[in-house]
Amino acid sequence: MAIREPWLKMAAGAGAPYAGFMRVDSPSDVVMLDPSDPILHGIVWYTTIMTAPLAATTAEQWKGVGNKFFGMRSSFQRRLLGPAVSG
């Protein structure tokens, strides 16, 4: 994965002294690269490159993946917060 113009944001009050996240302003700024991509020629990695197949290849498949994770989030929130989010 390559990210054009990433922002490192530190999370305030997250409980960890160095909690942060990467911010990307536009989905087009995220580019999925194959480890053999020519743009990576000559790059030396400090760790082993781990590869995994993409979860989807078409827009419709990615929509299904997103919907699945969205549903999991709602289920997680209900289990975590219980009656506070009922209804």
C-alpha positions as CSV (number, residue, x, y, z in Angstrom):
1,M,0.0,0.0,0.0
2,A,1.2,3.5,-0.8
3,I,-0.4,6.6,0.6
4,R,0.0,10.0,-1.1
5,E,0.2,12.9,1.4
6,P,-0.6,11.1,4.6
7,W,-1.3,12.9,7.8
8,L,-0.3,11.4,11.2
9,K,-2.9,12.4,13.7
10,M,-2.4,11.9,17.4
11,A,-5.5,10.8,19.3
12,A,-6.3,13.0,22.3
13,G,-7.3,11.2,25.4
14,A,-7.0,7.7,24.0
15,G,-5.3,6.4,27.1
16,A,-2.1,5.5,25.4
17,P,0.8,8.0,25.3
18,Y,1.4,7.6,21.6
19,A,-2.0,6.6,20.2
20,G,-2.5,7.9,16.7
21,F,-3.9,7.2,13.3
22,M,-3.1,7.8,9.7
23,R,-5.4,10.3,7.9
24,V,-6.0,10.3,4.1
25,D,-8.0,13.1,2.6
26,S,-9.1,11.2,-0.5
27,P,-9.6,7.5,-1.4
28,S,-7.6,8.2,-4.6
29,D,-4.6,8.9,-2.4
30,V,-4.4,5.2,-1.3
31,V,-2.8,2.9,-3.9
32,M,-2.6,-0.8,-3.5
33,L,0.8,-2.1,-4.8
34,D,1.9,-5.6,-5.6
35,P,5.3,-6.4,-3.9
36,S,6.8,-6.8,-7.4
37,D,5.6,-3.4,-8.6
38,P,8.4,-1.5,-10.4
39,I,7.9,1.6,-8.2
40,L,9.3,-0.5,-5.3
41,H,12.5,-1.5,-7.1
42,G,15.5,-0.8,-4.9
43,I,13.4,-0.4,-1.7
44,V,15.0,-2.2,1.2
45,W,12.5,-3.4,3.8
46,Y,13.4,-3.8,7.5
47,T,10.8,-6.5,8.0
48,T,9.5,-9.3,5.8
49,I,6.9,-8.3,3.4
50,M,3.6,-10.0,4.2
51,T,1.2,-10.5,1.4
52,A,-2.5,-11.5,1.4
53,P,-5.0,-11.7,-1.4
54,L,-7.3,-8.8,-1.8
55,A,-10.7,-9.3,-0.2
56,A,-12.4,-8.1,-3.4
57,T,-11.6,-6.9,-6.9
58,T,-14.8,-5.2,-8.1
59,A,-16.7,-2.3,-6.7
60,E,-19.7,-4.5,-5.9
61,Q,-17.4,-7.0,-4.0
62,W,-15.8,-4.2,-2.0
63,K,-19.3,-2.9,-1.1
64,G,-20.2,-6.3,0.2
65,V,-17.0,-6.4,2.3
66,G,-17.7,-2.9,3.7
67,N,-21.3,-3.9,4.5
68,K,-20.1,-7.0,6.3
69,F,-17.7,-5.0,8.5
70,F,-20.3,-2.3,9.1
71,G,-22.7,-4.9,10.4
72,M,-19.9,-6.4,12.6
73,R,-19.3,-3.0,14.1
74,S,-22.9,-2.5,15.0
75,S,-23.0,-6.0,16.6
76,F,-19.8,-5.2,18.5
77,Q,-21.3,-1.9,19.8
78,R,-24.5,-3.6,21.0
79,R,-22.5,-6.2,22.9
80,L,-20.1,-3.7,24.3
81,L,-22.7,-1.0,25.3
82,G,-25.7,-3.3,25.9
83,P,-28.9,-1.4,26.9
84,A,-27.3,2.0,26.3
85,V,-27.8,1.6,22.5
86,S,-31.0,-0.4,22.4
87,G,-33.6,0.5,19.9
